Amino acid sequence: MKDYASILSRSEKAIYDLRDLYRSNGYQLFKTGKFEDYQLYSQNRDFLGNDGIITFTDNHGRIMALKPDVTLSIAKNSQYTPHTVERYCYDDQVYRTSRGSGDFREIDQTGIECIGDLTEDHVFEVMQLAVKSLKSISDNYVLTISHMGIVRGFVSILGLPGEVEENVLKAVGNKNFHTAAAICKDHGVSKFMIDKLQELITISGTMDEVLDSIEDLSMNQEMEAAVQELRRIHSSLKENGLARHGTIRFDFSMVNDMGYYDGVIFQGFVKGVPYDVLSGGRYDNLMKKMGKRGGAIGFSVDISLLEENGRASKPATSPAIIGTSETDGQPNGSRPGKQMINVALPKGRLGEQVYHMFAAAGYEAPELLNPGRKLIFTNRDAGISFFWVKPSDVAIYVERGAADVGIVGKDVLLEGGNDVYELLDLGIGKCHMMVAAPKGWEEDTDQTLRVATKFPRIASNYYGERSRDIDIIKLNGSIEIAPLLGLSDVIVDIVETGNTLRANNLEEKEKIVDISARFIANKAIYNFKSAEIETIVSALAKARDTK
């Protein structure tokens, strides 16, 4: 018999291996169609996140959609029977925006759903299959776990309005304590609770590392019950030999939509892929919204990510652990050795300021300030490697995993919408994003507002929140001249001293947001190098505070 395994691609092999894993554990293959009634998705948009939906009108006049998700289709077709569960697995194509590019793609996806009268044993079963799924893809993996009961229980104490609560949760999900704290402070949350929020965002690690901290943080019965469930899940994984040191982590900044998820949530990462390849959780609330009885838990695996990132390779100059090869790198704590951290620095004055903060914190690479033709600057003793990139490209390098961490202005993050952790406000490069107009100008709300800017996304979001009709004029420079020549009514731009505005007879009208330099990290890489990254964060925070 021909050995087909030798000619299969990484993604093809993963599909067959995972299908065999799920079928051998009693999961029935569920084949869905490519199209679904658009109403299914329009009624559950929050469950799909920010992804768009490709729609069309069929021959009968119905609005249909190319399927962006499998879970909703399976949940819709589930049939509740008391004291039983339905087990389904799938390998199918979905149509959604690709992470990184934002373009629509056909994405290969596989996964499982367990639906019905769930017991804790069913939760254990799914969690064990999640670990086994990662293990079948790579020996170098991490499963990161959180619980919506902890997040929901904590947020309920803050007493924030719905929309404000959503903004805080978004900041928490990006480990952006600076923004979360500012929102809470503006809405009267006490300093005590803001300090507790910081603990929630920063608690991460193995169960032994986080158990005492998260138990101390539990402030109501919902949080306490969630902590005990996580303890039992971890024990189940450990008893079944699925909790190899460093491969199971807990991170309570991980959040999902509270309207749909109400229990354990988790994400899986494999070395060399810059995004989570596996994601799932318990979604009883979705079943209730669909008028279904019983509970549900499941996960999906993004097979396409394996193929897309299998072609990439790290530079030979930056091994994962000093003194080892890249392939030897293991999750934090699983072996001795210091993992190298690759840093993307923005070219120019801001980058030089940031480098001096790194140097003050003990992370020097003296050649960096006199580079010649050299591009990468490494200090192996300190475990760090720097490289210069264009400021607007820093977040792209980090999100795509070419850099582990980077420094970028808040304006670049807001405009790019990059999916990264925002770990620290460095307190330098301070300025603000403003609406400015000629002196004496008064807005005519009866007319479309013409806005000239280098930041169309920021401007669009700002005026969209105010339901204002605008015409965005994207410019790449000399923004201040646009209203003087009648090209626009106002501009949206960064203002530091205001001297350029005054020199052109313009004045500030409205502040959109404060801007400063932020230390960011790739979300997947953080799970493998969190100890090294957090050590750098602490050192930079100390350097910032002692300036």
C-alpha positions in Angstrom: 0.0 0.0 0.0 1.3 3.4 -0.9 2.4 5.6 2.0 0.3 8.7 1.5 1.5 10.3 4.8 4.8 11.2 3.1 3.1 13.3 0.4 0.5 15.0 2.5 0.9 18.7 3.5 1.0 19.7 7.1 -2.6 20.9 7.0 -3.9 17.8 5.1 -2.2 15.5 7.7 -3.7 17.5 10.5 -7.2 17.1 9.1 -6.9 13.4 8.8 -5.3 13.0 12.2 -7.9 15.1 14.0 -10.8 13.5 12.2 -9.5 10.1 13.4 -9.0 11.4 16.9 -12.6 12.8 17.1 -14.3 9.8 15.5 -12.4 7.4 17.8 -13.8 9.3 20.8 -17.5 8.9 19.6 -17.9 12.1 17.6 -20.1 11.8 14.5 -19.0 13.7 11.4 -21.4 16.6 10.6 -21.3 18.0 7.1 -22.7 21.4 6.6 -23.6 23.2 3.4 -21.6 26.2 2.1 -24.6 28.5 2.4 -26.9 29.5 5.3 -29.8 31.8 5.7 -28.2 35.2 6.5 -30.7 35.6 9.4 -28.8 33.0 11.4 -25.7 35.2 11.4 -27.4 38.6 11.7 -29.1 37.4 14.9 -25.8 36.2 16.3 -23.3 38.8 15.0 -21.5 39.2 18.4 -20.8 35.5 18.4 -18.8 35.9 15.2 -16.7 38.8 16.5 -15.7 41.5 14.0 -15.6 39.3 10.9 -17.7 40.4 8.0 -20.1 38.2 6.2 -20.3 37.6 2.4 -24.0 37.7 1.4 -26.0 37.2 -1.8 -29.6 36.9 -2.9 -30.7 33.4 -4.1 -33.2 32.6 -6.9 -36.1 32.7 -4.4 -35.2 36.2 -3.2 -33.7 35.1 0.2 -30.6 36.7 1.6 -28.0 34.0 2.0 -24.5 34.0 3.3 -21.3 32.0 2.6 -20.9 30.2 5.9 -18.5 32.1 8.2 -18.9 29.6 11.1 -19.8 25.9 11.7 -20.8 26.1 15.4 -24.0 28.1 14.7 -25.1 25.6 12.0 -24.6 22.6 14.3 -26.3 24.3 17.3 -29.3 25.3 15.1 -29.7 21.6 14.0 -29.2 20.0 17.4 -32.2 18.1 18.9 -32.4 18.1 22.7 -33.1 14.8 24.4 -33.1 14.7 28.2 -30.1 13.0 29.9 -28.2 12.6 26.6 -25.6 14.6 24.6 -24.9 14.9 20.9 -21.3 14.7 19.8 -20.4 16.1 16.5 -17.1 16.7 14.7 -16.5 18.5 11.4 -13.8 19.4 8.9 -15.2 22.1 6.6 -14.5 25.4 4.9 -15.7 28.7 6.3 -15.5 32.1 4.6 -14.3 35.0 6.8 -11.6 37.7 7.0 -8.1 36.4 7.4 -6.2 37.5 10.4 -3.4 39.9 9.5 -4.6 40.8 6.0 -8.3 41.5 6.8 -9.2 40.1 3.4 -11.9 37.4 2.9 -10.5 33.9 2.6 -11.7 30.4 2.4 -10.4 28.8 5.6 -10.1 25.1 6.4 -11.5 24.4 9.9 -12.0 21.3 12.0 -13.4 20.9 15.5 -16.0 19.3 17.8 -19.2 20.3 19.5 -20.7 18.5 22.5 -24.4 19.6 23.0 -27.1 18.5 25.4 -27.4 17.7 29.2 -23.8 18.3 29.9 -22.0 17.1 33.1 -18.6 18.1 34.3 -17.3 14.9 32.7 -18.3 16.2 29.3 -16.3 19.4 30.0 -13.3 17.3 31.0 -13.7 15.2 27.8 -13.6 18.3 25.5 -10.7 19.8 27.3 -8.7 16.6 27.0 -9.5 16.5 23.3 -8.3 20.1 22.9 -4.9 19.1 24.4 -4.7 16.0 22.3 -5.6 18.1 19.2 -2.7 20.4 19.8 -0.4 17.5 20.6 -1.2 15.8 17.3 -0.2 19.1 15.5 3.0 19.9 17.3 5.1 18.7 20.2 5.6 22.4 21.1 2.2 23.7 22.1 0.4 25.6 24.9 -3.3 25.5 25.9 -4.3 28.7 27.7 -7.5 28.6 29.8 -9.7 31.2 31.4 -13.3 31.2 32.8 -16.1 33.7 32.0 -17.3 33.2 35.6 -14.2 34.9 36.9 -14.5 37.8 34.3 -18.2 38.2 34.7 -18.1 38.0 38.5 -15.4 40.6 38.7 -16.9 43.0 36.1 -20.3 42.8 37.9 -18.7 44.4 41.0 -17.5 47.4 39.0 -21.1 48.5 38.2 -20.4 50.0 34.8 -22.9 50.7 32.1 -23.2 48.2 29.3 -21.2 50.0 26.6 -18.5 51.1 29.1 -18.2 47.6 30.4 -17.7 46.4 26.8 -14.8 48.9 26.3 -13.2 47.8 29.6 -13.4 44.1 28.5 -11.8 44.9 25.2 -8.9 46.6 27.0 -8.6 43.6 29.4 -8.5 41.3 26.4 -5.5 43.2 25.1 -3.8 43.4 28.5 -4.2 47.1 28.2 -4.4 48.1 31.8 -3.7 51.8 31.1 -6.8 52.2 29.0 -9.0 50.0 31.3 -7.9 51.9 34.4 -8.6 55.3 32.7 -12.1 54.2 31.7 -12.9 52.9 35.2 -11.5 56.1 36.9 -13.7 58.2 34.6 -16.8 56.3 35.8 -16.0 56.5 39.5 -14.6 53.0 40.1 -12.5 53.0 43.3 -8.7 52.8 43.3 -9.0 49.5 45.3 -11.0 47.9 42.5 -8.8 49.4 39.8 -5.8 47.8 41.5 -7.7 44.5 41.6 -8.4 44.9 37.9 -4.7 45.1 37.3 -4.2 41.9 39.2 -6.9 40.2 37.0 -5.1 41.4 33.8 -1.6 40.3 34.9 -2.3 36.9 36.5 -1.1 34.3 34.2 1.0 31.1 34.3 0.7 27.5 35.3 -1.9 26.4 37.9 0.7 26.3 40.6 1.8 29.8 39.7 -1.6 31.4 39.6 -3.8 29.4 42.0 -3.1 31.5 45.2 -3.4 34.8 43.4 -6.7 34.0 41.7 -8.2 32.6 44.8 -7.2 35.8 46.7 -8.8 37.8 43.9 -12.2 36.0 44.1 -14.7 38.4 45.5 -18.0 36.7 45.1 -19.5 33.2 44.8 -19.5 33.2 41.0 -15.7 33.8 40.9 -15.1 31.2 43.6 -17.1 28.6 41.8 -15.2 29.3 38.5 -11.9 28.9 40.3 -12.9 25.5 41.7 -14.1 24.3 38.3 -10.7 25.3 36.8 -9.0 23.4 39.6 -11.0 20.3 38.7 -10.3 20.7 34.9 -6.6 20.9 35.6 -6.7 17.8 37.8 -8.5 15.9 35.1 -5.8 16.9 32.5 -3.1 16.0 35.0 -4.6 12.6 35.9 -4.7 11.8 32.2 -1.1 12.7 31.5 -2.1 15.9 29.6 -0.6 18.6 31.8 3.1 18.4 30.8 4.8 21.3 32.7 4.5 24.5 30.8 1.9 23.3 28.3 -1.2 24.3 30.3 -1.5 27.9 31.3 -4.1 30.1 32.8 -4.6 33.7 31.8 -7.6 35.7 33.1 -7.2 38.5 30.6 -8.7 36.2 28.0 -12.3 37.1 27.5 -15.1 36.2 25.1 -18.6 37.8 24.6 -20.5 37.4 27.9 -23.8 37.3 26.0 -22.8 33.9 24.6 -20.1 32.3 26.7 -20.7 31.5 30.3 -18.1 28.9 31.4 -14.6 27.8 30.7 -12.9 29.3 27.6 -9.6 28.4 26.0 -7.1 29.0 23.2 -4.4 26.8 21.8 -1.1 27.8 20.3 1.7 26.0 18.5 5.3 27.2 18.2 5.9 29.2 15.0 2.3 30.2 14.3 1.6 33.9 15.3 -2.1 33.4 16.1 -4.1 30.9 18.2 -4.8 27.8 16.1 -7.5 26.4 18.4 -10.2 28.3 20.3 -13.3 27.2 22.1 -15.4 27.3 25.3 -18.7 26.7 26.9 -21.6 28.5 25.2 -24.8 27.7 27.0 -26.0 31.3 26.6 -25.9 30.9 22.8 -28.2 27.9 23.1 -30.6 29.9 25.2 -30.6 32.7 22.6 -31.4 30.2 19.9 -34.3 28.8 22.0 -32.5 25.5 22.6 -32.4 23.5 25.8 -29.3 22.1 27.3 -25.7 23.3 27.3 -22.9 23.2 24.8 -19.1 23.2 24.7 -16.7 22.8 21.8 -13.7 24.2 19.9 -12.5 24.8 16.4 -9.0 24.4 14.9 -7.9 26.8 12.1 -6.1 24.3 9.8 -5.3 27.0 7.2 -2.9 28.7 9.7 -0.7 25.6 9.8 -0.2 25.7 6.0 0.3 29.5 5.8 2.9 29.6 8.5 4.6 26.3 7.8 6.5 28.1 5.0 7.9 30.7 7.4 11.2 30.3 9.3 12.9 32.3 11.9 16.2 34.0 11.2 19.2 31.8 12.3 20.5 34.8 14.3 17.6 34.7 16.8 17.2 31.2 18.4 14.3 30.7 20.8 16.7 29.8 23.7 20.2 31.0 24.0 22.6 28.2 23.2 20.0 26.0 21.5 18.4 25.6 18.1 14.9 27.0 17.3 13.4 23.5 17.3 14.6 23.0 20.9 12.4 25.8 22.3 9.8 24.8 24.8 7.0 26.5 26.6 8.1 28.6 29.6 9.2 26.5 32.6 9.6 23.3 30.7 13.4 23.5 30.5 16.2 25.7 31.7 17.6 28.5 29.5 16.8 32.0 28.5 14.6 32.6 25.5 15.7 35.4 23.1 13.3 38.2 22.7 13.2 39.9 19.3 12.3 43.6 19.5 11.0 45.8 16.6 12.1 49.4 17.2 10.6 52.4 15.3 13.2 54.3 13.3 13.7 57.9 14.3 13.7 60.0 17.5 11.1 57.8 19.3 13.1 54.6 18.6 16.3 56.2 20.0 14.4 57.3 23.2 13.0 53.8 23.6 16.4 52.2 23.1 17.9 54.4 25.9 15.1 53.1 28.2 16.0 49.5 27.2 19.7 50.2 27.9 18.9 51.8 31.3 16.9 48.6 32.1 19.9 46.4 31.3 19.1 45.5 27.7 21.9 47.1 25.7 23.2 46.6 22.1 25.6 49.5 21.6 26.1 48.9 17.9 22.4 49.8 17.4 23.1 53.6 17.5 25.9 53.3 14.8 24.5 50.6 12.6 26.2 51.1 9.3 24.6 48.5 7.0 23.8 46.1 9.8 20.1 45.3 10.4 19.9 43.1 13.5 21.6 43.9 16.8 21.9 41.1 19.4 23.0 40.9 23.0 23.0 37.2 23.8 23.9 37.7 27.5 20.9 39.9 28.0 18.7 37.6 25.8 17.6 40.4 23.4 17.8 41.2 19.7 16.8 44.6 18.2 16.0 45.7 14.6 14.8 49.0 13.1 11.6 49.2 11.1 9.4 52.0 9.8 7.2 53.2 12.7 4.0 52.3 10.9 5.2 48.8 10.3 6.1 47.8 13.9 2.7 46.5 14.8 2.6 44.4 11.6 5.9 42.8 12.4 4.7 42.0 15.9 1.2 40.7 15.0 2.6 38.5 12.3 5.3 37.1 14.6 8.4 38.4 12.9 9.1 40.3 16.1 8.1 39.1 19.6 7.5 42.6 20.9 7.8 46.1 19.7 7.3 49.8 20.5 4.6 51.7 18.6 2.6 54.9 19.0 -1.0 54.5 20.1 -2.0 56.3 16.9 -0.5 53.4 14.8 -2.4 50.8 16.9 -5.7 52.6 16.6 -5.3 53.1 12.8 -4.0 49.6 12.1 -6.4 47.7 14.4 -3.6 45.2 15.0 -4.4 42.2 17.2 -1.6 42.5 19.8 -1.2 42.7 23.5 -0.6 46.3 24.7 1.4 45.7 27.8 2.8 49.1 28.9 2.4 52.8 28.3 6.0 54.0 28.2 5.1 57.6 28.9 7.1 59.0 26.0 6.2 60.4 22.6 3.2 62.1 24.2 0.8 64.0 22.0 -2.9 63.8 21.1 -5.1 63.2 18.2 -7.2 66.3 17.5 -9.9 67.7 15.2 -8.6 71.2 14.0 -10.1 73.8 11.8 -9.5 77.4 10.7 -10.0 80.0 13.4 -13.5 81.2 13.6 -14.9 78.2 11.6 -18.3 77.0 12.7 -19.7 73.6 11.8 -22.8 73.5 9.5 -24.5 70.3 10.7 -26.8 70.5 7.6 -23.8 69.6 5.4 -21.6 66.6 5.0 -18.4 67.3 7.0 -15.2 67.1 4.8 -12.3 65.7 6.9 -8.7 65.6 5.7 -6.5 63.1 7.5 -3.7 60.6 7.5 -5.8 58.5 9.9 -9.1 57.6 8.1 -9.9 54.7 10.5 -9.6 56.9 13.6 -11.6 59.7 12.0 -14.3 57.4 10.7 -14.7 55.7 14.1 -14.7 59.1 15.9 -17.4 60.6 13.8 -19.3 57.3 13.4 -19.8 57.2 17.2 -21.4 60.7 16.8 -23.6 59.6 13.8 -22.0 62.4 11.8 -22.0 62.2 8.0 -18.5 62.8 6.8 -16.4 62.7 3.6 -12.9 61.4 4.4 -10.1 62.8 2.3 -7.0 60.6 2.8 -3.8 62.6 2.5 -0.2 61.5 3.2 1.3 64.9 4.3 0.8 68.6 4.6 -2.6 68.0 6.3 -2.8 71.6 7.7 -3.0 73.1 4.2 -6.2 71.2 3.2 -8.8 73.5 4.9 -6.8 76.6 3.8 -7.2 75.7 0.2 -10.9 74.6 0.6 -10.2 70.9 0.2 -11.7 70.1 3.6 -13.6 71.7 6.5 -11.5 70.2 9.2 -8.5 68.0 9.7 -7.8 65.0 12.1 -4.1 64.9 12.9 -1.6 64.5 15.7 -0.8 67.6 17.7 2.2 67.9 20.0 2.9 71.6 20.7 0.2 73.2 18.4 2.8 75.4 16.8 2.1 74.2 13.3 -1.6 74.8 13.7 -1.1 78.3 14.9 1.4 79.1 12.1 -1.4 78.1 9.6 -4.2 80.0 11.4 -5.8 76.8 12.6 -7.0 75.9 16.1 -7.8 72.8 18.1 -11.5 72.0 18.2 -11.9 68.5 19.8 -9.5 66.1 21.3 -10.1 62.5 20.1 -7.5 60.6 22.1 -4.2 60.9 23.9 -1.2 59.4 22.2 2.0 57.9 23.6 4.4 55.1 22.9 3.2 51.6 23.8 5.1 48.3 24.4 3.3 45.6 22.5 3.6 41.8 22.2 2.4 39.1 19.9 -0.4 37.2 21.6 0.7 33.7 20.6 4.4 34.2 21.3 3.5 35.7 24.7 2.3 32.2 25.7 5.7 30.7 25.1 7.9 33.6 26.3 5.7 35.3 29.0 8.4 35.1 31.7 11.0 36.9 29.6 8.5 39.4 28.2 7.1 40.3 31.6 10.7 40.7 33.0 11.3 43.3 30.2 7.9 45.0 31.0 8.9 45.4 34.7 12.3 46.7 33.8 10.9 49.3 31.4 8.3 50.4 33.8 11.0 50.9 36.4 13.1 52.9 33.9 10.0 55.0 33.0 9.1 55.7 36.6 12.7 56.7 37.6 13.3 59.2 34.8 
